[in-house]
Amino acid sequence: MKRYLSFIPLLLLSGLSVAQTKPSSETSSAVVSIIEGVTGKQFIPDTVYAALTDEDEALLAKQSAANWDLPRENGKYVMYSNLIVGTRSYQLLITKLPKDELATAQLIRYETPKSKPEPIARGKLKAKAAEKDK
Protein backbone atom coordinates (compact mmCIF):
# COMPACT_ATOMS: atom_id res chain seq x y z
CA MET A 1 0.00 0.00 0.00
CA LYS A 2 2.86 2.38 0.84
CA ARG A 3 4.32 1.77 -2.59
CA TYR A 4 1.12 2.98 -4.25
CA LEU A 5 0.93 6.06 -2.02
CA SER A 6 4.35 7.18 -3.23
CA PHE A 7 3.03 7.30 -6.82
CA ILE A 8 0.19 9.70 -5.97
CA PRO A 9 2.41 12.83 -5.82
CA LEU A 10 3.99 11.85 -9.15
CA LEU A 11 0.59 11.49 -10.77
CA LEU A 12 -0.49 14.87 -9.40
CA LEU A 13 2.66 16.56 -10.69
CA SER A 14 2.29 15.03 -14.14
CA GLY A 15 -1.34 16.13 -14.23
CA LEU A 16 -0.35 19.69 -13.34
CA SER A 17 2.30 19.81 -16.06
CA VAL A 18 -0.25 18.71 -18.65
CA ALA A 19 -2.67 21.38 -17.43
CA GLN A 20 -0.09 24.11 -18.12
CA THR A 21 0.29 23.26 -21.78
CA LYS A 22 -1.97 23.55 -24.79
CA PRO A 23 -1.97 21.41 -27.92
CA SER A 24 0.64 22.47 -30.47
CA SER A 25 -2.11 23.34 -32.98
CA GLU A 26 -2.70 26.57 -31.04
CA THR A 27 0.79 28.01 -31.62
CA SER A 28 0.62 31.71 -32.38
CA SER A 29 1.66 32.69 -35.90
CA ALA A 30 3.70 35.55 -34.38
CA VAL A 31 5.71 33.06 -32.30
CA VAL A 32 6.30 30.75 -35.26
CA SER A 33 7.31 33.57 -37.60
CA ILE A 34 9.71 35.17 -35.10
CA ILE A 35 11.43 31.84 -34.34
CA GLU A 36 11.73 31.05 -38.05
CA GLY A 37 12.99 34.58 -38.77
CA VAL A 38 15.70 34.46 -36.09
CA THR A 39 16.88 30.90 -36.82
CA GLY A 40 16.32 30.73 -40.58
CA LYS A 41 14.80 27.26 -40.13
CA GLN A 42 11.28 25.83 -40.14
CA PHE A 43 9.80 25.70 -36.61
CA ILE A 44 7.67 22.65 -35.80
CA PRO A 45 5.99 23.32 -32.42
CA ASP A 46 5.38 20.44 -30.04
CA THR A 47 4.45 22.34 -26.86
CA VAL A 48 2.71 25.66 -26.28
CA TYR A 49 2.58 26.94 -22.74
CA ALA A 50 -0.23 28.99 -21.23
CA ALA A 51 2.18 31.90 -20.56
CA LEU A 52 1.53 33.62 -23.92
CA THR A 53 -0.66 36.68 -23.47
CA ASP A 54 -2.32 39.01 -25.97
CA GLU A 55 0.30 41.63 -25.08
CA ASP A 56 3.10 39.16 -25.88
CA GLU A 57 1.52 38.30 -29.18
CA ALA A 58 1.18 41.97 -30.13
CA LEU A 59 4.77 42.74 -29.11
CA LEU A 60 6.20 39.76 -30.99
CA ALA A 61 4.13 40.51 -34.10
CA LYS A 62 5.52 44.08 -34.23
CA GLN A 63 9.16 43.01 -33.81
CA SER A 64 11.18 41.89 -36.79
CA ALA A 65 13.96 39.30 -36.63
CA ALA A 66 16.45 42.16 -37.06
CA ASN A 67 15.53 43.48 -33.59
CA TRP A 68 16.82 40.29 -31.95
CA ASP A 69 20.51 40.17 -31.10
CA LEU A 70 22.79 37.79 -32.98
CA PRO A 71 22.66 34.18 -31.75
CA ARG A 72 25.46 33.46 -29.27
CA GLU A 73 26.91 30.15 -28.22
CA ASN A 74 26.72 29.15 -24.57
CA GLY A 75 28.72 25.98 -24.42
CA LYS A 76 29.02 23.35 -27.10
CA TYR A 77 25.33 22.49 -27.56
CA VAL A 78 23.39 25.67 -26.66
CA MET A 79 22.80 28.94 -28.52
CA TYR A 80 20.62 31.84 -27.46
CA SER A 81 19.29 35.13 -28.77
CA ASN A 82 17.60 37.95 -26.81
CA LEU A 83 14.97 40.60 -27.50
CA ILE A 84 14.34 43.38 -24.98
CA VAL A 85 11.23 45.58 -25.23
CA GLY A 86 10.94 48.01 -22.31
CA THR A 87 11.19 45.97 -19.10
CA ARG A 88 9.99 42.79 -20.81
CA SER A 89 12.49 40.51 -22.48
CA TYR A 90 12.36 37.33 -24.52
CA GLN A 91 15.00 34.69 -25.03
CA LEU A 92 15.20 32.06 -27.75
CA LEU A 93 17.18 29.01 -26.61
CA ILE A 94 18.39 26.54 -29.24
CA THR A 95 19.84 23.21 -28.14
CA LYS A 96 21.31 20.51 -30.35
CA LEU A 97 22.71 17.43 -28.68
CA PRO A 98 24.88 15.08 -30.78
CA LYS A 99 22.34 12.24 -30.51
CA ASP A 100 19.43 14.47 -31.65
CA GLU A 101 18.51 14.62 -35.31
CA LEU A 102 16.87 18.07 -35.05
CA ALA A 103 17.67 21.04 -32.84
CA THR A 104 15.13 22.13 -30.22
CA ALA A 105 14.05 25.76 -29.87
CA GLN A 106 12.31 27.23 -26.84
CA LEU A 107 10.96 30.77 -26.52
CA ILE A 108 11.03 32.17 -22.97
CA ARG A 109 9.61 35.41 -21.54
CA TYR A 110 10.85 37.49 -18.59
CA GLU A 111 8.24 39.99 -17.31
CA THR A 112 10.87 42.05 -15.46
CA PRO A 113 14.66 41.73 -15.25
CA LYS A 114 14.36 39.90 -11.91
CA SER A 115 11.33 37.76 -12.69
CA LYS A 116 11.30 34.02 -13.14
CA PRO A 117 11.48 32.82 -16.78
CA GLU A 118 8.18 31.69 -18.27
CA PRO A 119 8.22 29.38 -21.32
CA ILE A 120 6.00 30.34 -24.25
CA ALA A 121 6.63 27.66 -26.89
CA ARG A 122 8.94 24.76 -27.64
CA GLY A 123 9.53 22.72 -30.77
CA LYS A 124 11.96 21.32 -33.30
CA LEU A 125 13.90 23.22 -35.96
CA LYS A 126 13.99 21.64 -39.40
CA ALA A 127 15.97 22.79 -42.42
CA LYS A 128 13.82 24.59 -44.96
CA ALA A 129 13.32 22.98 -48.39
CA ALA A 130 15.56 25.55 -50.10
CA GLU A 131 18.47 24.65 -47.76
CA LYS A 132 18.13 20.94 -48.51
CA ASP A 133 18.44 21.53 -52.25
CA LYS A 134 21.81 23.27 -51.89
Summary of the structure (lengths in Angstrom):
residues: 134
radius of gyration: 17.0
end to end distance: 60.9
largest distance: 60.9
contacts: 343
relative contact order: 0.18
helix: 37%
strand: 34%
